[in-house]
Amino acid sequence: MSKEKTKKENPQELPEEEAETQEAVEAEEVKTETPEEKLTKELEAQKDMYLRLRAEYDNYRKRTQQEKLNIYADATAKAVEELLPLADSLVAAMNAQNAETDTKGIELISNQFFTCLDKLNVKAFGEVGDEFNPEIHNAVSMTENPDLEKNAVAAVFQKGFKIGDKVIRPAMVVVANCN
């Protein structure tokens, strides 16, 4: 016991490892925290974690919003790029002003327009004889036509357009034999 007492009183005589261990134990005895201090530290850690997560989410939200704007701008630019040759053809047709070439020019411009729409994956729909579908057709009137089936499209005022299953514009049609 006197050796132990001497070792505690005179730590320089202890081997190095034992001295470090004893200093750590003494430091722990001095640093004992109260439950309030522990809870305060935990609360501060949780608050810091929450603030970091909130900032990260805010950055994510801003980044995705900017990406959406860029995607929209790119899609619009691609659509306009596909339609520019059509605008050039319309200007050329207006400058020509020749009755014989007007009809042929309008036909060529129409073909060019539908080619542009095909490149953009836009499909036209609404033909005479198609079955009327209120989800893709807009019926503007009804008529009796013995040559057509019940609820068939009798006339098309405006073609409809869609991309995949998404209707861009419904077809404006006359429906036959609705009774």
C-alpha positions as CSV (number, residue, x, y, z in Angstrom):
1,M,0.0,0.0,0.0
2,S,2.8,2.4,0.7
3,K,4.1,1.7,-2.9
4,E,0.7,2.6,-4.3
5,K,0.5,5.7,-2.2
6,T,4.0,6.7,-3.4
7,K,3.1,6.1,-7.0
8,K,0.0,8.3,-6.7
9,E,1.9,11.1,-4.9
10,N,4.9,10.9,-7.3
11,P,3.6,10.1,-10.8
12,Q,7.1,10.7,-12.3
13,E,8.2,7.3,-10.9
14,L,5.3,5.5,-12.7
15,P,6.0,3.9,-16.0
16,E,4.8,6.1,-18.9
17,E,1.7,4.1,-19.8
18,E,0.4,4.0,-16.3
19,A,1.0,7.7,-15.9
20,E,-1.1,8.5,-19.0
21,T,-3.9,6.2,-17.8
22,Q,-3.9,7.8,-14.4
23,E,-4.0,11.3,-15.9
24,A,-7.0,10.3,-18.1
25,V,-8.9,8.9,-15.1
26,E,-8.2,12.0,-13.1
27,A,-9.3,14.2,-16.0
28,E,-12.5,12.3,-16.3
29,E,-13.2,12.7,-12.6
30,V,-12.7,16.5,-13.0
31,K,-14.8,16.7,-16.2
32,T,-17.9,14.9,-15.1
33,E,-20.9,16.6,-16.7
34,T,-24.2,17.2,-15.2
35,P,-27.3,15.8,-17.1
36,E,-28.3,19.4,-18.1
37,E,-24.9,19.9,-19.7
38,K,-25.2,16.6,-21.6
39,L,-28.6,17.5,-22.8
40,T,-27.5,21.0,-23.8
41,K,-24.6,19.5,-25.9
42,E,-27.0,17.0,-27.5
43,L,-29.4,19.7,-28.3
44,E,-26.7,21.8,-29.9
45,A,-25.5,18.9,-31.9
46,Q,-29.1,18.2,-33.1
47,K,-29.7,21.8,-33.9
48,D,-26.4,22.0,-35.9
49,M,-27.4,18.8,-37.8
50,Y,-30.9,20.2,-38.5
51,L,-29.5,23.5,-39.8
52,R,-27.1,21.7,-42.1
53,L,-29.9,19.5,-43.4
54,R,-32.1,22.5,-44.0
55,A,-29.4,24.3,-45.9
56,E,-28.7,21.2,-48.0
57,Y,-32.4,20.9,-48.9
58,D,-32.6,24.5,-49.8
59,N,-29.6,24.2,-52.1
60,Y,-31.2,21.0,-53.6
61,R,-34.5,22.9,-54.2
62,K,-32.8,25.8,-55.9
63,R,-30.6,23.5,-58.0
64,T,-33.6,21.5,-59.3
65,Q,-35.6,24.6,-60.0
66,Q,-32.8,25.9,-62.1
67,E,-32.5,22.6,-63.9
68,K,-36.2,22.6,-64.7
69,L,-35.9,26.1,-66.2
70,N,-32.9,25.0,-68.3
71,I,-34.8,21.9,-69.5
72,Y,-37.8,24.0,-70.5
73,A,-35.6,26.5,-72.3
74,D,-33.8,23.8,-74.2
75,A,-37.0,22.1,-75.2
76,T,-38.4,25.4,-76.4
77,A,-35.3,26.2,-78.4
78,K,-35.4,22.7,-80.0
79,A,-39.1,23.3,-81.0
80,V,-38.4,26.7,-82.5
81,E,-35.3,25.4,-84.3
82,E,-37.5,22.8,-86.0
83,L,-40.1,25.4,-87.0
84,L,-37.7,28.0,-88.4
85,P,-37.4,26.5,-91.9
86,L,-41.2,26.6,-92.0
87,A,-41.1,30.4,-91.3
88,D,-38.5,30.8,-94.0
89,S,-40.7,29.1,-96.5
90,L,-43.7,31.2,-95.5
91,V,-41.7,34.4,-96.1
92,A,-40.5,33.1,-99.5
93,A,-44.1,32.2,-100.5
94,M,-45.4,35.6,-99.6
95,N,-42.6,37.3,-101.6
96,A,-43.3,35.1,-104.7
97,Q,-47.0,36.2,-105.2
98,N,-47.7,34.0,-108.2
99,A,-51.1,32.4,-108.4
100,E,-49.8,29.2,-110.0
101,T,-47.0,28.6,-107.5
102,D,-49.1,29.7,-104.5
103,T,-51.1,26.5,-104.3
104,K,-48.0,24.3,-104.8
105,G,-46.0,26.4,-102.4
106,I,-48.7,26.2,-99.7
107,E,-48.8,22.4,-100.2
108,L,-45.0,22.2,-99.8
109,I,-45.2,24.4,-96.7
110,S,-47.9,22.2,-95.2
111,N,-45.8,19.1,-95.8
112,Q,-42.8,20.8,-94.3
113,F,-44.8,21.7,-91.2
114,F,-46.0,18.2,-90.6
115,T,-42.4,16.9,-91.1
116,C,-41.3,19.4,-88.4
117,L,-44.0,18.1,-86.1
118,D,-42.9,14.5,-86.7
119,K,-39.4,15.4,-85.7
120,L,-40.8,16.7,-82.4
121,N,-42.8,13.5,-82.0
122,V,-46.1,15.4,-82.3
123,K,-48.8,13.4,-84.0
124,A,-52.0,14.8,-85.6
125,F,-55.3,13.0,-85.1
126,G,-58.9,13.6,-86.0
127,E,-60.1,12.0,-89.2
128,V,-63.5,11.7,-90.7
129,G,-64.9,8.3,-89.7
130,D,-62.9,8.0,-86.5
131,E,-64.9,7.0,-83.4
132,F,-65.7,10.1,-81.3
133,N,-63.7,10.2,-78.0
134,P,-64.6,13.1,-75.7
135,E,-61.1,12.9,-74.1
136,I,-59.4,13.8,-77.4
137,H,-62.2,15.4,-79.5
138,N,-64.1,18.6,-79.0
139,A,-67.6,18.2,-80.5
140,V,-68.9,21.5,-81.8
141,S,-72.0,20.1,-83.4
142,M,-74.0,17.0,-84.3
143,T,-75.4,15.8,-87.6
144,E,-77.2,12.8,-89.1
145,N,-75.2,10.9,-91.7
146,P,-76.4,7.5,-92.9
147,D,-73.0,6.7,-94.3
148,L,-71.3,6.9,-90.9
149,E,-71.6,4.7,-87.8
150,K,-73.1,6.0,-84.5
151,N,-70.8,8.5,-82.7
152,A,-68.4,8.8,-85.6
153,V,-66.6,11.9,-86.6
154,A,-68.4,13.4,-89.6
155,A,-66.2,16.5,-90.2
156,V,-63.0,17.9,-88.8
157,F,-62.7,21.7,-88.3
158,Q,-59.3,21.6,-86.6
159,K,-57.0,18.6,-86.3
160,G,-55.9,17.6,-82.8
161,F,-52.3,17.1,-81.8
162,K,-50.6,15.0,-79.1
163,I,-47.2,13.9,-77.9
164,G,-47.5,10.3,-76.8
165,D,-50.7,10.1,-74.7
166,K,-50.6,13.9,-73.8
167,V,-53.1,15.9,-75.8
168,I,-51.7,19.2,-76.8
169,R,-54.9,20.3,-78.6
170,P,-58.2,18.3,-79.0
171,A,-59.6,17.9,-82.5
172,M,-62.6,20.1,-83.2
173,V,-65.1,17.9,-84.9
174,V,-68.7,17.3,-85.9
175,V,-70.2,14.1,-84.5
176,A,-72.6,12.0,-86.6
177,N,-75.6,9.9,-85.4
178,C,-75.4,10.7,-81.7
179,N,-78.9,9.4,-80.9
